[in-house]
């Protein structure tokens, strides 16, 4: 990679760190983003010096998020990848694949905690207050996500 490609890839690496995603996801998307031509799995492995397994898993996640698109090579019939540049699709995919499952899992866990009986009235009152707060945050998060998608997608 040249200096410009490396700099752009680094921007995406920093971005995925904030989201708690693996570094390789940022590397793969960043390289696809700055590449003039679609790249194959082997191209990504070679240019990023990552394992084939890491590249394959990264592409699988990025495809699930809607962040990359497949293209078949005209000459060699290999699968090539190019980035999706639609912010709405990227945000929507991240919310659908990462944030919503976390919120749903949190709601389930809160429900399980709420069903437990606690003998100590002071502790029970404290936990009920905290669970109410968590539920409030979850409801707010569920209401904000569609608005966030719409704002960032336009």
C-alpha positions as CSV (number, residue, x, y, z in Angstrom):
1,X,0.0,0.0,0.0
2,X,1.2,3.5,-0.7
3,X,1.1,6.3,1.9
4,X,-2.3,7.6,0.9
5,X,-3.9,4.2,1.0
6,X,-2.3,3.5,4.4
7,X,-3.6,6.8,5.8
8,X,-7.2,6.1,4.6
9,X,-7.1,2.6,6.0
10,X,-5.9,4.0,9.3
11,X,-9.0,6.3,9.4
12,X,-11.2,3.2,9.1
13,X,-9.2,1.3,11.7
14,X,-9.8,4.1,14.2
15,X,-13.5,4.1,13.3
16,X,-14.0,0.4,14.0
17,X,-12.1,0.7,17.3
18,X,-14.7,3.2,18.4
19,X,-17.5,0.7,17.4
20,X,-15.7,-2.2,19.2
21,X,-15.1,-4.1,15.9
22,X,-11.9,-6.0,15.0
23,X,-9.1,-4.0,13.4
24,X,-9.3,-6.2,10.3
25,X,-12.8,-4.9,9.6
26,X,-11.5,-1.4,9.3
27,X,-8.5,-2.5,7.2
28,X,-10.6,-4.4,4.8
29,X,-13.3,-1.7,4.3
30,X,-10.7,1.0,4.2
31,X,-8.7,-0.7,1.5
32,X,-11.8,-1.4,-0.5
33,X,-12.9,2.2,0.0
34,X,-9.7,3.7,-1.4
35,X,-9.2,1.1,-4.1
36,X,-10.1,2.2,-7.7
37,X,-10.8,-1.4,-8.6
38,X,-12.7,-4.1,-6.8
39,X,-10.4,-6.5,-4.9
40,X,-10.5,-10.3,-4.4
41,X,-10.0,-12.1,-1.2
42,X,-6.4,-12.9,-2.2
43,X,-5.8,-9.2,-3.0
44,X,-6.9,-8.2,0.5
45,X,-4.8,-10.9,2.1
46,X,-1.7,-9.8,0.1
47,X,-2.1,-6.1,0.5
48,X,-3.1,-6.1,4.1
49,X,-0.8,-8.9,5.2
50,X,-3.6,-10.6,7.1
51,X,-4.6,-14.3,7.2
52,X,-7.1,-15.7,4.7
53,X,-9.4,-16.6,7.6
54,X,-9.4,-13.1,9.0
55,X,-10.1,-11.6,5.6
56,X,-12.9,-14.1,4.9
57,X,-14.5,-13.5,8.3
58,X,-14.2,-9.7,7.9
59,X,-15.8,-9.9,4.4
60,X,-18.6,-12.0,5.8
61,X,-19.3,-9.5,8.6
62,X,-19.1,-6.5,6.1
63,X,-21.4,-8.2,3.7
64,X,-23.9,-8.9,6.5
65,X,-23.7,-5.2,7.4
66,X,-24.3,-4.3,3.8
67,X,-20.9,-2.5,3.7
68,X,-19.5,-4.5,0.8
69,X,-20.8,-5.7,-2.5
70,X,-19.7,-8.7,-4.6
71,X,-18.7,-8.5,-8.2
72,X,-17.6,-11.5,-10.4
73,X,-14.5,-11.0,-12.4
74,X,-15.0,-10.9,-16.2
75,X,-11.8,-12.7,-17.0
76,X,-11.1,-15.1,-14.1
77,X,-14.6,-15.5,-12.6
78,X,-13.2,-14.9,-9.1
79,X,-15.3,-13.0,-6.6
80,X,-14.3,-9.4,-6.1
81,X,-15.5,-6.9,-3.5
82,X,-16.2,-3.2,-3.6
83,X,-17.4,-0.9,-0.8
84,X,-21.0,0.2,-0.4
85,X,-20.8,4.0,-0.2
86,X,-24.3,4.6,1.1
87,X,-24.1,5.9,4.6
88,X,-27.7,5.0,5.3
89,X,-27.0,1.4,4.4
90,X,-23.8,1.3,6.5
91,X,-25.6,2.8,9.5
92,X,-28.6,0.6,9.0
93,X,-26.5,-2.5,8.8
94,X,-24.6,-1.7,11.9
95,X,-27.7,-0.9,13.9
96,X,-29.4,-4.1,12.6
97,X,-26.5,-6.4,13.1
98,X,-24.8,-5.0,16.2
99,X,-26.9,-2.6,18.2
100,X,-30.4,-4.1,18.0
101,X,-29.2,-7.6,19.0
102,X,-27.5,-6.0,22.0
103,X,-30.6,-4.1,23.0
104,X,-32.8,-7.2,22.6
105,X,-30.3,-9.3,24.6
106,X,-30.3,-6.6,27.3
107,X,-34.1,-6.6,27.5
108,X,-34.1,-10.4,28.0
109,X,-31.5,-10.2,30.7
110,X,-33.3,-7.4,32.5
111,X,-36.5,-9.5,32.4
112,X,-34.7,-12.5,34.0
113,X,-33.3,-10.3,36.8
114,X,-36.7,-8.7,37.4
115,X,-38.3,-12.1,38.0
116,X,-36.0,-13.1,40.8
117,X,-37.3,-12.7,44.3
118,X,-35.2,-10.7,46.7
119,X,-35.8,-11.0,50.5
120,X,-34.1,-7.8,51.6
121,X,-36.6,-5.0,51.0
122,X,-33.9,-2.3,50.8
123,X,-32.0,-4.2,48.2
124,X,-35.2,-5.1,46.3
125,X,-36.1,-1.4,46.1
126,X,-32.6,-0.4,45.0
127,X,-32.6,-3.1,42.2
128,X,-36.1,-2.2,41.0
129,X,-35.0,1.5,40.7
130,X,-31.9,0.4,38.7
131,X,-33.8,-1.9,36.5
132,X,-36.4,0.8,35.8
133,X,-33.5,3.0,34.8
134,X,-32.1,0.4,32.5
135,X,-35.5,-0.2,30.9
136,X,-35.9,3.5,30.3
137,X,-32.5,3.6,28.6
138,X,-33.4,0.6,26.4
139,X,-36.7,2.2,25.4
140,X,-35.0,5.5,24.6
141,X,-32.4,3.6,22.6
142,X,-35.1,1.8,20.6
143,X,-36.8,5.1,19.8
144,X,-33.5,6.9,18.9
145,X,-32.2,4.3,16.5
146,X,-34.6,4.9,13.6
147,X,-34.1,8.7,14.0
148,X,-30.3,8.2,13.9
149,X,-30.6,6.0,10.8
150,X,-32.7,8.6,9.1
151,X,-30.4,11.5,10.1
152,X,-27.1,9.8,9.1
153,X,-28.6,8.3,6.0
154,X,-29.6,11.6,4.3
